[in-house]
Amino acid sequence: MIKINDNIEKIVVKVGEDEILFYVRKPKTSEKIEYQRKTFEFLSGEKSGEAFQKQLEYHIELGMKHITGFREGDIEYEGRIISSDEKSENYYSNWKEMIKEHLGEVISKVVEEIYNVGKVEVKKVPFERS
């Protein structure tokens, strides 16, 4: 059974020897279409350095719309463990700005994963007439 309203998933990104588990909102079909269109534009009309920069900026912008939090204990900032959970004693109210500023390439990897269009598995089943 597919639950359409179950739109939060967990994505783990490995950073060196460490891992960060992010909670993300799954993209809608219209967002996936827009992502594919923009990616094609970046790759077809720009010099490679400019295309990479624009794509990274776009990924960070998208990531900030989709990342809803991260597992407590996965990120340390200014010497202390921080949390994206408002109920935690380690809650850091500016966590989104902090990850945007310091973890841009990680955010880009999250976006690549959630916008990966190859996640659907197709299984052929023999057709039998009754």
N, C-alpha and C positions, 0 to 999 in steps of 0.2 A: 504494500500500500504506500502511495506517495502522499505525504501530508503537505499540501500547498502552503498552509499557513506556518509551517515549521521552517522559517527562513533564516535561522542562525546556525552557523556551522563553526567548527574549530579547525584552524589551520596552524600547523607547527612549522616554524622556520628555523633551520639550523644556522647558527652564527658562530663560526669557529667550533669550539667544543660545546657551546651552550645552545639551548633551544628556547624559543619564545613561542608560547601558545597564544594565538590571537582568537578572539571571538569576532566573527564577521557576519554581516548581513549578506545573504546570497543576492547576486544581481538578478534583476528581472530580465526577461527576454529583450525588451526594448533597450535596456542598458547594454546587453551583450552585443546587440546589433550596432549600437553607437560606438562601442569599444572597437569592434572589428573595422568599422568605417574609419575611425580616427587613426588606428594603427596602420591601415593601408595608406592613408594620407601622409603620415610621418615617413613611411618607408619609400614612398614613391616620389615625393616632391622636394626633399631636402638633402643637403649635404649630410654625410653620415654623422658628423659631430653635432650638427644642429638638430638632426632628427633624434639622436640619442637624448640630448638635453630636453627637447620638447616632450619626448615620450616619458622620460623620468618625471618631469613636472606634472604631466597628465596622470601618471600612475599615482603620484603622491596625492594629487587632488582627489582621485577616485578612492584611494585607500582611506582617506580621511572620512569619506562618506560611508564606507563599508565597515571599517574597524569599529567595533562597539566596546572593546575592552581587551584585556590580556590576563593571563593567569598570574595571580599574586605570587611574588617571589621570582618571577622571570626577568624583571628589570630592576636594576639598581640605579639611582640617580643622585648625584651629589652625596654619595656615601651612605644612602639609606634605601632599603627596599621600598618600592612604591607600588600602589595598587590603583586600578581604574574603578574599583568597586567602592561606591560612596559609603557603604556600610562598614568598610574596613578601617581600622585605626591607621593603616598605612596609605589611605586614600590621598592621592595627589591631584588636586583639582585641575591643574594645567597639563594633565598627562597627554592629551591629544597634541598640543603644541610642542611638548617635549619630544614625543616620538617623531613628529613631522620634522622637527629641526635636526634631530640626531640619528634617526633611523630611516632615512629616505630610501636607501637601497633595499632595506628589509621590507618596507611598505610596498615597494615595487614588486618584490617577489610574492607577497601576499596577493596583490592584484593579478599578477600573471596566473597564479593558482586558481583564484576564484573565477577568473574569466576564461579559463581553459575550456575550449568548446569540445574537447575530446573526452569528456567525462562520461558520456552516455555509452553504455555497452549494448550492442545489438546482437541478438541471438536468433539465428535462423531456425525455424521450426518447420518440419515437413508438413505440407498441406495434405490432409486426408479428407476425401469426400465421404459424407455419411449416407 
